């Protein structure tokens, strides 16, 4: 019994979409953000690798290591609410645009962590 061509093409299209999601542009990193009890659940973000060197983001990475350990499959999971992550991302972008990577770096706390 053969599979209809339309079904095969649809499956290929879905597979290609999944593979595209898995591929990442050079210099970017996928992260998953959100808390178990948070409305909307986990959300995926793609961030520049340069974030890894920012003092605020380093604090979040340390927290992720404490909560989840070093080994994980898939995107890097960050233990904070989506709102906190969006605020962190805004702070990093604002500081990088004004070239003040280290100013006020200790004034941010992750309320949901």
C-alpha positions in Angstrom: 0.0 0.0 0.0 1.6 3.3 -1.0 1.4 6.6 0.9 -0.3 9.4 -1.0 2.1 11.9 -2.4 0.3 14.8 -0.7 0.9 13.2 2.8 4.6 12.6 2.1 5.1 16.2 1.0 3.3 17.4 4.1 5.5 15.3 6.3 8.6 16.5 4.6 7.5 20.1 5.1 6.9 19.5 8.8 10.3 17.9 9.1 12.0 20.8 7.3 10.3 23.2 9.6 11.5 21.3 12.7 15.1 21.1 11.3 15.0 24.9 10.6 14.0 25.5 14.3 17.0 23.4 15.4 19.5 25.3 13.2 20.9 28.4 14.8 22.6 31.3 13.1 26.3 31.6 14.0 26.7 33.8 17.0 23.2 33.1 18.5 21.9 30.8 21.2 18.5 29.4 22.0 17.2 29.7 25.6 14.0 28.6 27.2 12.6 30.9 29.8 9.6 30.6 32.2 8.4 29.1 35.4 6.3 26.0 35.8 3.4 27.9 37.4 3.7 30.9 35.1 0.8 31.6 32.7 2.0 30.8 29.1 4.5 28.3 30.3 8.0 28.1 28.8 9.0 30.4 26.0 11.9 30.1 23.6 14.1 33.0 22.8 17.2 33.4 20.5 19.8 35.6 22.0 23.3 36.8 20.8 26.1 34.9 22.3 27.6 38.2 23.5 24.9 38.1 26.3 27.0 35.2 27.9 29.7 37.7 28.8 27.4 40.3 30.4 27.5 40.4 34.3 23.7 40.3 34.7 23.4 37.3 32.4 26.3 35.6 34.1 24.3 35.7 37.3 21.4 34.1 35.6 23.6 31.4 34.2 25.0 30.7 37.7 21.4 30.4 39.0 20.6 28.0 36.1 23.5 25.8 37.0 22.3 25.7 40.7 18.8 24.8 39.7 19.3 22.5 36.7 22.9 21.4 36.7 25.3 21.5 33.8 23.8 18.8 31.5 20.7 19.5 29.6 19.3 18.6 26.2 17.9 21.2 23.9 17.9 25.0 24.5 19.6 26.4 27.6 16.9 26.6 30.3 16.9 29.8 32.5 15.2 29.8 35.9 13.3 33.1 35.7 9.9 34.4 34.6 9.4 35.6 31.1 8.9 39.1 32.4 12.2 39.1 34.3 14.0 37.8 31.2 12.5 40.5 29.0 13.6 43.1 31.5 17.1 41.6 31.6 17.3 41.6 27.9 16.2 45.2 27.8 18.8 46.2 30.3 21.6 44.4 28.4 20.5 46.0 25.1 20.3 49.4 26.7 23.7 49.1 28.3 25.3 47.8 25.2 23.8 50.6 23.1 25.3 53.2 25.6 28.6 51.2 26.0 28.3 50.8 29.7 28.4 47.1 30.2 29.4 47.3 33.9 27.3 50.2 35.1 24.6 49.3 37.6 25.3 45.6 37.0 24.5 44.6 40.6 21.1 46.4 40.8 19.0 43.8 39.1 17.5 40.8 40.9 15.4 38.0 39.6 12.3 38.2 41.7 11.0 34.9 40.4 14.1 32.9 41.1 
